[in-house]
Amino acid sequence: MIHQFILAAPKPGMTAQEFQDYWVGVHAVEYAAKIPQIRKYMVDTTIDFDGNLGEPALPHQGIAEIWLANGEEQLASLQTEEFLQGARLDEPKWAAFWQTIVVDTTAHELVPGPGEGRDRDWVKLTVLLKRRPGLDLADYRKQTLDGYAAVVRDIPGLRRHLHAHTVDGAYVFGEAAFDSVEQLWFDDVDALREALNSAYFRERVTAARDEIADPKYVFSLAVEENWIIGPEAR
């Protein structure tokens, strides 16, 4: 299954709250959710958090997470009337589409949570990563699931860990902008902040990440989840 991440930013003149309200309450329900090939769909909206990674900070105020069965269904979804005459035409009303980042991935759950649910109010840190120069893509993928994952597993307060590798098709015409997307779940903002400020994270996790990822291309957003379709696939 393809796990797609779409990072979006507000169009000029729109506040972050207006942007998020329109995305979750209008675009997601009236347009995107009607695309028949989408199996699950979530909108992650950013929260007030001063510990996001990356310089300069990402301008995006939300992330769409979309699950599709395979590449064929993904291509078919882009040819539907619901997309062409619906979601696509609606996007310029609320999003600065020129800043959109799309990453198609294959996801690996490394620390299982108790199950996804609409009523869970955990917060989530989503991290975009690019492998360090000179590291082979296959080696990078292996290390994210082996040695690096073993270090991440012991982050204080971690509830769930997902590491999603960018699909092979993104490298057909050159390098992909990012090689993977990592997601870390915590009980609340305080737990997330405590984890990132812990000696374990600063010393062990950062060092392990720097062994495989280019520090110049590590960016994160702290978000809360808004299920539109799911957590059960339709």
C-alpha positions, -999 to 999 in steps of 0.1 A, spaced: 0 0 0 12 35 -8 13 59 22 13 94 8 23 125 26 12 159 13 26 190 32 6 222 24 9 258 34 -17 286 35 -22 308 5 -11 344 11 -35 364 33 -50 333 50 -41 326 87 -30 292 98 -63 286 116 -84 296 86 -63 273 64 -67 244 88 -104 249 93 -110 250 56 -89 220 49 -104 198 75 -140 211 74 -145 218 37 -118 205 13 -112 172 29 -149 163 33 -165 179 2 -137 171 -23 -108 149 -14 -128 122 5 -149 117 -26 -120 104 -47 -130 67 -48 -95 52 -48 -85 67 -15 -87 40 11 -79 61 42 -74 98 46 -62 119 75 -53 156 79 -26 164 104 -29 200 116 1 217 132 1 226 168 19 254 188 53 239 193 87 256 194 109 224 189 104 217 152 136 208 134 150 225 103 164 258 92 146 276 79 114 263 95 89 247 72 60 271 63 35 242 61 6 242 85 -7 207 78 -1 173 63 -25 151 43 -19 114 48 -35 93 21 -35 55 17 -39 40 -17 -37 3 -27 -10 6 -53 4 27 -81 -23 18 -105 -50 31 -82 -30 62 -75 -28 70 -112 -65 62 -116 -73 86 -88 -57 115 -106 -79 109 -136 -112 109 -118 -138 136 -121 -137 139 -83 -100 149 -85 -99 169 -117 -132 189 -113 -133 188 -75 -102 186 -53 -77 200 -78 -99 230 -86 -105 237 -50 -69 237 -39 -60 273 -50 -88 286 -27 -68 278 4 -33 264 -3 -1 279 -16 2 251 -41 37 261 -52 50 252 -17 34 218 -16 56 188 -8 45 153 -18 62 122 -7 49 87 -17 62 60 7 61 24 18 56 25 56 71 3 83 57 3 118 86 -2 141 70 5 175 34 -6 173 8 15 191 -24 1 206 -42 7 174 -53 38 155 -84 56 166 -104 87 161 -107 93 198 -70 93 206 -55 127 213 -18 119 210 5 144 193 28 133 165 61 145 152 65 140 115 101 142 102 113 145 66 148 131 61 174 130 33 203 105 36 238 119 42 260 123 11 278 91 1 254 67 17 238 42 -6 200 43 -7 197 6 1 220 10 31 201 40 43 168 21 42 184 -9 60 199 13 87 166 32 94 150 -2 102 179 -17 121 204 3 142 187 36 140 153 22 149 168 4 179 179 37 193 146 55 186 127 27 203 140 39 237 131 76 234 114 85 267 76 86 264 75 72 228 41 55 221 45 46 184 72 48 157 67 46 119 94 49 93 83 53 57 107 49 28 102 70 -4 90 47 -32 115 36 -59 96 55 -86 106 88 -71 142 81 -82 135 73 -119 146 108 -131 171 116 -104 173 121 -66 141 123 -46 139 155 -24 135 133 7 144 96 13 120 89 41 94 102 65 95 93 102 66 96 126 69 96 164 38 96 187 36 109 223 8 114 248 7 152 246 28 183 237 45 182 271 56 146 266 69 155 231 89 184 244 103 164 273 114 137 249 132 161 225 149 179 254 160 147 271 197 138 273 189 106 256 174 123 225 201 150 223 230 125 227 219 92 214 191 98 189 206 129 173 240 111 169 223 80 154 203 101 130 234 121 119 251 89 110 225 83 82 208 116 75 221 149 63 215 174 92 208 202 66 179 183 53 160 172 84 127 190 89 98 183 113 63 194 121 44 186 154 8 178 146 -25 165 158 -46 140 138 -79 145 121 -93 114 106 -115 119 75 -117 83 62 -106 57 87 -89 45 107 -105 15 91 -100 14 53 -130 17 32 
